[in-house]
Amino acid sequence: MMQDLDHKHVLVTAAVRKPPQTIEQMNAWLLDTVKAVDMKVLMGPYTMRCETAGNVGITGVVVIETSHVTAHCWEEAPTPFINIDLYSCKAFDPNDVVETIKRHFDPYYVRVMFIDRNDPEAKIINQYEQVIHNI
């Protein structure tokens, strides 16, 4: 039976107090996020540490049955932050992704862009910024 497709894409930038410092921490977040949006892991997670000056941090990706979840955290930035990308052809709630960020990384600011990619026009459905608590 073919599944009804609903192409959605969420992009999140979060300034965080607890950036992931290890591969295990990033993998735990990736798997928690996949579970939170009710998806299935197809491959991974694959996570590596980057030591390139100006880009030091952890990068992770997990391939899900309906596409992917990726993240990179810049832990040495004056304000550590993480950029996250989740694309799926199965419907999901982007707020579930934000909740996993809150559980794992203690963000004090998030910016979310939720995009409908069901046609070539790629329309922004929802976009918001949220200050969770001051630094």
N, C-alpha and C positions, 0 to 999 in steps of 0.2 A: 504494500500500500504506500503510495506516495504522500509525503507530508506536505501540508500547505506551507508555502514559503512566505516569510515575512522578514525581509532584509533590513536589519537595524544595526546601528553602529554607535557606540558610545566612546567618547574621548574624555579622559579625566586628567586634570593636573591637580596635584595635592601637595601643599607645603606640609611637611610632617616633622613631628618631634622624634619619632623612632624609625628612621629609615632602615630598611632591611640591610643587615651587615653580612649575612651569610647566605649561601645557596639554599640551605635548609629553610631559612625564614621566607625567602621568595617563593620557594616551592610550596610551602604551607599556604601562603596567600593565594597563589595560583589555583591550587586544588580547592581551597575554601570558596573562591570566587566561582569556579565551575559548578560546585555544588549549590551555591546560593542562587544561581540563575537557572538551575535545573537542566544543566547540559551534561554531556558525556565526553570523557577524555578519549581521544582517538590515539594521540601520541604525546609523550612527555610526562611531566614538564621537563624542559631543557633550560638550564640556567647556568650562567657563567659570570665570573667576576671580571670587570674591566679595570685595568690599572693605568690607562692612558691619561696623562695629565689633562685636567679640565673635564674629564669624562669618567672619573673614578666612581664606581658603583656596581650594582648588580643588575643584570638584564635577564629576563626570563620570558619564556613563551610556552604555551601549552596549545596543542592542536586539539580542537574539539570537533565532535561529529559534524557540527554545523559551521565551523570556521576556526577562529582563534582568539586567544587572549594573550596580550604582550604587555610588558612593563619594563621601564628602566628607571632606576633611582640614582640621582646625583647626590651622593652622601656628603661630598666635600664642598658643595655650594654654600655660600654664606647662609642661605636658608635651604636646608636639604629639601628636595622635592622629588616626586615620582610622576611620570607620565604613563598613562594606561590607555590601552586600546582594546576594545572588545567588539568584534564583528560577529554577527550570527544571522543565519537565515531562519532562525526560530525566535519567536517573540520572547522578550525578557524585559524586566524592569531595571532601568539604570540605577535606581536608588538601592537595589540589592548590591550592586558593585560598590557604591559609596559606603554602605554599611560594612562591607568586608575591609575596606580601607580604614575605617574607624576602628575596627577590632584589632587590626594588625599594626598600624603605623602611627596612631595618635595624631591625625591631621588637625591643624587649626584653621586651614583654609582649603576649600576645594572649588574647582571650576569644572563644570560638566557641560558637554555638548552632546545631544542625542540626535542622531541623523537618521532619517528615513531614506534608505537606498533602494526602494522598490522600483524606481525608475531612474533614468540617467540624470534627472534634474537634482537628485540628492538634496532633499529639503531638510533644514534644521527643524526638528519637532519641538525641542525644548532646549533651553540654554540658561544656565544660572550659575551664580557664584554664591558661596556660603561660607561665612566666617563661623567656625565651630566654637572656638574660644581664642582669646588673645594670647600672644606669646609673652 
